[in-house]
Amino acid sequence: MAAVLAASAAGAATAQLPKLDDLMKGVGRLPGQSSGGGSAAAVDDKTGAAGIKEALAVGTENAVKKLSQVDGYFGNAAVKILMPSSIQKVADVARMVGFQKQVDDFVLSMNRAAEAAVPVAAGYFGDAIRDMSLDDVRGVLTGGETAATDFFRRKTYDKLYGAFKPTVSQKVGESGTARAYKDLIGRYDSVPLVSKQSLDLDDYVTRKSLDGLFHMVGVEEKSIRTNPLARTTDLLKTVFGR
């Protein structure tokens, strides 16, 4: 059942991403781009713009698809959501008094909430790609190795936070994160002579989910820019080939 749900989530994410034909609409010439020099300048302006948009579509699709799988967050040490530092003492006390499983379940359930929420990002990334200005395209084409990721963070972070948080809140409840958190805090608060702890759990999971998402988008972008095997279409090979 888990595999079926993961496949459905990944399919839904892919369906929301833009098609290349849609991205090509309105692509014009990039102002001031030279016709000689390195790989970015060796292609004509329209091809460069189309290549950048295709790279963004491919990179974001791969990132969302990987993270929306079961263990997409939990099984990836680079993006795994860990115990919040503000309640790490709670976890330490819980472990010492025999509640290791509850601590582990709490961490797992935060990551499951992130995996369930991340497919919603696909639509927002698609909108950002379609709405790119010529200056945006040129900045990504001539920028550093994470120029596209930086663009997405600027353009989508607030919207994604607003879209993620209700989904995270719902999934946190469904997956038992909130119950696990309350159980941990309740057991900790019952220990004499310890200070009370609190945490906006929905905010924490939402922000960590987005941190992981942008990390993976950056990984995909760097791969397309530097690894010929990651350039899976002729257009990407033309624009990013050396």
C-alpha positions, 0 to 999 in steps of 0.5 A: 500500500505504501508503494502504491501511495508513493507512486500516486504522489510522484505521478501527481507531482509529475502531472503538475510540472510544465511541458516544454511546449508550454514553456516555449510560449513567449520565449524571445531573445535575451538582451545583450547576450553575446554570440561567442565564448563559452557554452552558454553563449554558443547557443542562440538566445531562444535556444538558451532560454528554452534550455534553461526552462527545460533544465528547471522543469527536469530538475524540479521534477526529479527533486519532487519525485525523489522526495515524495517517495517513501523514505524520500526525506527519512532515507536521505541523510542530507534532507532528513528532518531531525529532532528539533534542537529546542526539544533535544533535551526532551528526547534525551530524557525520554531515551534515558527513561525507556522511550527510545521507540517513541523518539524514533517514531516522532522523527519518522513521522515528521519525515513522513509528513514532509514526504506527503506534503512535497508534491504540492511544490510541483505546481508552484515550480511550474508557475515560476518557470512559465512566468520567468522574465527574460532577465530571469532566464538570462540570470540563470543561464549566466549565473553560478551553479545554483542560480536556478535554485536561488531563483526558485527560492526567491520566487516561490518560498513564501508561496510554498510555505503557505501551501505546505503548512496546511498539508503538513499540519494535516499530515502531522495529525494523520501520521501521529507526529503531533501525538508523539510530540505531545507524548514526549513533552508530557513525559518530560514535563512530568519529571520534577525540576525540569523547565517546560518546553514548547515548539511550533511543530507545524512551522518546524516541519514546514521549514525543514521540508522546504530546506530539504526541497531546495537542497535537492533542487540544487543537487539536480541543478548542479548535476545538469550543469556538470554531469553530461549523463544528467542532460537527458535531452538534446536541448540540455546537451546543446545548452549545457554541453562543453 
